[in-house]
Amino acid sequence: MDNIRVLLVEDETTLAMIIKDTLDAQGFEIATAANGEEGLKLFPESKPDVLVADVMMPKIDGFEMVRRIRKTDQITPVLFLTARSAVNDVVKGFELGANDYLKKPFGMQELMVRIKALAKRTGLYQNINHSINLNKEIEIGQYQLNPKTEKLIYGINSEELSHRETEILRMLAEKKDSVVETKDILLQLWGDDSFFNTRSLQVFITKLRHKLSKDKNIRIINVRGVGYKLIF
């Protein structure tokens, strides 16, 4: 694998220096930003293979930064560094398009392993999405899904979806009437099929069912032990 480009957005100066020095020594190409505002400016310039970001930062926090980035970039993997442990915070990060979480304090070796795993997925993810026209709306019963704007349209009304909701619904819609395995969804969108991520997926499925409820012919069926099937 070529040198992995990493954009680190971290407001704790000492920690940022430790991470940068460690990754530099291991051959990573690393750019740093001290807050979300700087991160937004540096992101298009640095073109990272992986974005590593703290959650709690001044000016613009990590959540808001990633929310804005996902409007134009839906591929670059995001790893959040956080001192928070509340489930709601973790779920919020995944909704916004995060791929992994690492709770502080953490070991440098674990950080490097996770960055490498995310970087390895990037090429596969790009190949999967290369042939997809993000400007084309996907018809789902009486709804239209716009993957680029991440909006679900019903008649004259539209509802903004989270990045994760958009990706899940698109996967299900592309395999209409066929079972999409839970493992495939988790590996593609989360990076691993752990128990916690499985529960997180279940939460997203429940939300999508509610948002599609105006069309009574649409159903997302849980095929127990296998995955989910979208019928309309």
Contacts in CASP RR format, 6 or more apart in sequence:
PFRMAT RR
TARGET T0000
AUTHOR 0000-0000-0000
METHOD contacts of the structure
MODEL  1
MDNIRVLLVEDETTLAMIIKDTLDAQGFEIATAANGEEGLKLFPESKPDV
LVADVMMPKIDGFEMVRRIRKTDQITPVLFLTARSAVNDVVKGFELGAND
YLKKPFGMQELMVRIKALAKRTGLYQNINHSINLNKEIEIGQYQLNPKTE
KLIYGINSEELSHRETEILRMLAEKKDSVVETKDILLQLWGDDSFFNTRS
LQVFITKLRHKLSKDKNIRIINVRGVGYKLIF
1 116 0 8 1.000
1 119 0 8 1.000
1 120 0 8 1.000
3 27 0 8 1.000
3 28 0 8 1.000
3 29 0 8 1.000
4 28 0 8 1.000
4 29 0 8 1.000
4 49 0 8 1.000
4 50 0 8 1.000
4 115 0 8 1.000
4 116 0 8 1.000
4 119 0 8 1.000
5 28 0 8 1.000
5 29 0 8 1.000
5 30 0 8 1.000
5 31 0 8 1.000
5 46 0 8 1.000
5 47 0 8 1.000
5 48 0 8 1.000
5 49 0 8 1.000
5 50 0 8 1.000
6 23 0 8 1.000
6 28 0 8 1.000
6 29 0 8 1.000
6 30 0 8 1.000
6 31 0 8 1.000
6 48 0 8 1.000
6 49 0 8 1.000
6 50 0 8 1.000
6 51 0 8 1.000
6 52 0 8 1.000
6 115 0 8 1.000
7 30 0 8 1.000
7 31 0 8 1.000
7 32 0 8 1.000
7 33 0 8 1.000
7 39 0 8 1.000
7 42 0 8 1.000
7 43 0 8 1.000
7 46 0 8 1.000
7 48 0 8 1.000
7 50 0 8 1.000
7 51 0 8 1.000
7 52 0 8 1.000
8 16 0 8 1.000
8 19 0 8 1.000
8 20 0 8 1.000
8 23 0 8 1.000
8 30 0 8 1.000
8 31 0 8 1.000
8 32 0 8 1.000
8 33 0 8 1.000
8 52 0 8 1.000
8 53 0 8 1.000
9 32 0 8 1.000
9 33 0 8 1.000
9 34 0 8 1.000
9 35 0 8 1.000
9 36 0 8 1.000
9 38 0 8 1.000
9 39 0 8 1.000
9 51 0 8 1.000
9 52 0 8 1.000
9 53 0 8 1.000
9 54 0 8 1.000
9 57 0 8 1.000
9 62 0 8 1.000
9 65 0 8 1.000
10 16 0 8 1.000
10 19 0 8 1.000
10 32 0 8 1.000
10 33 0 8 1.000
10 34 0 8 1.000
10 52 0 8 1.000
10 53 0 8 1.000
10 54 0 8 1.000
10 57 0 8 1.000
10 81 0 8 1.000
11 34 0 8 1.000
11 35 0 8 1.000
11 54 0 8 1.000
11 56 0 8 1.000
11 57 0 8 1.000
11 58 0 8 1.000
12 54 0 8 1.000
13 34 0 8 1.000
16 32 0 8 1.000
16 34 0 8 1.000
18 108 0 8 1.000
19 30 0 8 1.000
19 52 0 8 1.000
19 108 0 8 1.000
19 111 0 8 1.000
20 30 0 8 1.000
20 32 0 8 1.000
22 108 0 8 1.000
22 111 0 8 1.000
22 112 0 8 1.000
23 30 0 8 1.000
23 112 0 8 1.000
23 115 0 8 1.000
24 30 0 8 1.000
26 112 0 8 1.000
28 112 0 8 1.000
28 115 0 8 1.000
31 42 0 8 1.000
31 46 0 8 1.000
31 48 0 8 1.000
33 39 0 8 1.000
33 41 0 8 1.000
33 42 0 8 1.000
35 57 0 8 1.000
35 58 0 8 1.000
35 59 0 8 1.000
35 60 0 8 1.000
36 53 0 8 1.000
36 57 0 8 1.000
36 59 0 8 1.000
36 60 0 8 1.000
36 61 0 8 1.000
36 62 0 8 1.000
36 64 0 8 1.000
36 65 0 8 1.000
37 59 0 8 1.000
37 60 0 8 1.000
37 65 0 8 1.000
39 53 0 8 1.000
39 65 0 8 1.000
40 60 0 8 1.000
40 65 0 8 1.000
40 68 0 8 1.000
40 69 0 8 1.000
43 51 0 8 1.000
43 69 0 8 1.000
43 73 0 8 1.000
48 76 0 8 1.000
49 76 0 8 1.000
49 77 0 8 1.000
49 118 0 8 1.000
49 119 0 8 1.000
49 122 0 8 1.000
50 76 0 8 1.000
50 77 0 8 1.000
50 78 0 8 1.000
50 79 0 8 1.000
50 115 0 8 1.000
50 118 0 8 1.000
50 119 0 8 1.000
50 122 0 8 1.000
51 66 0 8 1.000
51 69 0 8 1.000
51 76 0 8 1.000
51 77 0 8 1.000
51 78 0 8 1.000
51 79 0 8 1.000
52 78 0 8 1.000
52 79 0 8 1.000
52 81 0 8 1.000
52 111 0 8 1.000
52 115 0 8 1.000
53 62 0 8 1.000
53 65 0 8 1.000
53 66 0 8 1.000
53 78 0 8 1.000
53 79 0 8 1.000
53 80 0 8 1.000
53 81 0 8 1.000
54 62 0 8 1.000
54 80 0 8 1.000
54 81 0 8 1.000
54 82 0 8 1.000
55 61 0 8 1.000
55 62 0 8 1.000
55 63 0 8 1.000
55 80 0 8 1.000
55 81 0 8 1.000
55 82 0 8 1.000
55 83 0 8 1.000
55 84 0 8 1.000
55 89 0 8 1.000
56 62 0 8 1.000
56 82 0 8 1.000
56 83 0 8 1.000
56 84 0 8 1.000
57 65 0 8 1.000
62 80 0 8 1.000
63 92 0 8 1.000
63 93 0 8 1.000
63 96 0 8 1.000
66 78 0 8 1.000
66 80 0 8 1.000
66 93 0 8 1.000
66 96 0 8 1.000
66 97 0 8 1.000
66 98 0 8 1.000
67 96 0 8 1.000
69 76 0 8 1.000
69 78 0 8 1.000
70 96 0 8 1.000
70 97 0 8 1.000
70 150 0 8 1.000
70 163 0 8 1.000
71 150 0 8 1.000
74 129 0 8 1.000
74 134 0 8 1.000
74 163 0 8 1.000
74 167 0 8 1.000
75 122 0 8 1.000
75 125 0 8 1.000
75 126 0 8 1.000
75 129 0 8 1.000
76 122 0 8 1.000
77 99 0 8 1.000
77 100 0 8 1.000
77 118 0 8 1.000
77 119 0 8 1.000
77 121 0 8 1.000
77 122 0 8 1.000
77 125 0 8 1.000
78 97 0 8 1.000
78 98 0 8 1.000
78 99 0 8 1.000
78 100 0 8 1.000
79 98 0 8 1.000
79 99 0 8 1.000
79 100 0 8 1.000
79 101 0 8 1.000
79 102 0 8 1.000
79 114 0 8 1.000
79 115 0 8 1.000
79 118 0 8 1.000
80 93 0 8 1.000
80 98 0 8 1.000
80 100 0 8 1.000
80 101 0 8 1.000
80 102 0 8 1.000
81 102 0 8 1.000
81 104 0 8 1.000
81 106 0 8 1.000
82 89 0 8 1.000
82 101 0 8 1.000
82 102 0 8 1.000
82 103 0 8 1.000
82 104 0 8 1.000
83 103 0 8 1.000
83 104 0 8 1.000
84 90 0 8 1.000
84 103 0 8 1.000
85 103 0 8 1.000
90 101 0 8 1.000
90 196 0 8 1.000
90 200 0 8 1.000
91 200 0 8 1.000
91 203 0 8 1.000
93 101 0 8 1.000
94 164 0 8 1.000
94 190 0 8 1.000
94 200 0 8 1.000
95 162 0 8 1.000
95 163 0 8 1.000
95 164 0 8 1.000
95 165 0 8 1.000
95 204 0 8 1.000
96 162 0 8 1.000
96 163 0 8 1.000
96 164 0 8 1.000
97 162 0 8 1.000
97 163 0 8 1.000
97 164 0 8 1.000
99 118 0 8 1.000
99 121 0 8 1.000
99 189 0 8 1.000
99 190 0 8 1.000
99 191 0 8 1.000
100 114 0 8 1.000
100 118 0 8 1.000
100 190 0 8 1.000
100 191 0 8 1.000
102 110 0 8 1.000
102 111 0 8 1.000
102 114 0 8 1.000
117 191 0 8 1.000
118 191 0 8 1.000
121 191 0 8 1.000
125 188 0 8 1.000
128 188 0 8 1.000
132 147 0 8 1.000
132 170 0 8 1.000
134 147 0 8 1.000
134 148 0 8 1.000
135 148 0 8 1.000
136 147 0 8 1.000
137 144 0 8 1.000
137 145 0 8 1.000
137 146 0 8 1.000
137 153 0 8 1.000
138 144 0 8 1.000
138 145 0 8 1.000
138 146 0 8 1.000
138 147 0 8 1.000
138 170 0 8 1.000
138 173 0 8 1.000
138 174 0 8 1.000
140 169 0 8 1.000
140 173 0 8 1.000
140 212 0 8 1.000
140 215 0 8 1.000
140 218 0 8 1.000
140 230 0 8 1.000
140 232 0 8 1.000
141 215 0 8 1.000
141 217 0 8 1.000
141 218 0 8 1.000
141 232 0 8 1.000
142 154 0 8 1.000
142 155 0 8 1.000
142 214 0 8 1.000
142 215 0 8 1.000
143 152 0 8 1.000
143 153 0 8 1.000
143 154 0 8 1.000
143 212 0 8 1.000
143 214 0 8 1.000
143 215 0 8 1.000
143 218 0 8 1.000
144 152 0 8 1.000
144 153 0 8 1.000
145 151 0 8 1.000
145 152 0 8 1.000
145 153 0 8 1.000
145 161 0 8 1.000
145 166 0 8 1.000
145 169 0 8 1.000
145 170 0 8 1.000
145 173 0 8 1.000
146 152 0 8 1.000
146 153 0 8 1.000
147 166 0 8 1.000
147 170 0 8 1.000
150 160 0 8 1.000
150 161 0 8 1.000
150 162 0 8 1.000
150 163 0 8 1.000
150 165 0 8 1.000
150 166 0 8 1.000
151 158 0 8 1.000
151 159 0 8 1.000
151 160 0 8 1.000
151 161 0 8 1.000
152 158 0 8 1.000
152 159 0 8 1.000
152 160 0 8 1.000
152 161 0 8 1.000
152 169 0 8 1.000
152 211 0 8 1.000
152 212 0 8 1.000
153 159 0 8 1.000
154 214 0 8 1.000
154 215 0 8 1.000
159 211 0 8 1.000
161 169 0 8 1.000
161 211 0 8 1.000
164 189 0 8 1.000
164 204 0 8 1.000
165 204 0 8 1.000
165 207 0 8 1.000
165 208 0 8 1.000
165 211 0 8 1.000
167 189 0 8 1.000
168 185 0 8 1.000
168 189 0 8 1.000
168 201 0 8 1.000
168 204 0 8 1.000
168 205 0 8 1.000
168 208 0 8 1.000
169 208 0 8 1.000
169 230 0 8 1.000
171 180 0 8 1.000
171 184 0 8 1.000
171 185 0 8 1.000
171 188 0 8 1.000
171 189 0 8 1.000
172 180 0 8 1.000
172 220 0 8 1.000
172 228 0 8 1.000
172 229 0 8 1.000
172 230 0 8 1.000
173 230 0 8 1.000
175 230 0 8 1.000
176 230 0 8 1.000
176 231 0 8 1.000
176 232 0 8 1.000
177 229 0 8 1.000
177 230 0 8 1.000
177 231 0 8 1.000
178 229 0 8 1.000
179 223 0 8 1.000
179 226 0 8 1.000
179 227 0 8 1.000
179 228 0 8 1.000
179 229 0 8 1.000
180 227 0 8 1.000
180 228 0 8 1.000
180 229 0 8 1.000
180 230 0 8 1.000
181 226 0 8 1.000
181 227 0 8 1.000
182 193 0 8 1.000
182 198 0 8 1.000
182 201 0 8 1.000
182 225 0 8 1.000
182 226 0 8 1.000
182 227 0 8 1.000
182 228 0 8 1.000
183 193 0 8 1.000
185 201 0 8 1.000
185 227 0 8 1.000
185 228 0 8 1.000
186 192 0 8 1.000
186 193 0 8 1.000
186 194 0 8 1.000
186 197 0 8 1.000
186 198 0 8 1.000
186 201 0 8 1.000
187 193 0 8 1.000
190 197 0 8 1.000
190 200 0 8 1.000
190 201 0 8 1.000
191 197 0 8 1.000
205 220 0 8 1.000
205 222 0 8 1.000
205 228 0 8 1.000
208 220 0 8 1.000
209 220 0 8 1.000
212 218 0 8 1.000
212 220 0 8 1.000
215 232 0 8 1.000
217 231 0 8 1.000
217 232 0 8 1.000
218 230 0 8 1.000
218 231 0 8 1.000
218 232 0 8 1.000
219 230 0 8 1.000
219 231 0 8 1.000
219 232 0 8 1.000
220 228 0 8 1.000
220 229 0 8 1.000
220 230 0 8 1.000
220 231 0 8 1.000
221 228 0 8 1.000
221 229 0 8 1.000
221 230 0 8 1.000
221 231 0 8 1.000
222 228 0 8 1.000
223 229 0 8 1.000
END
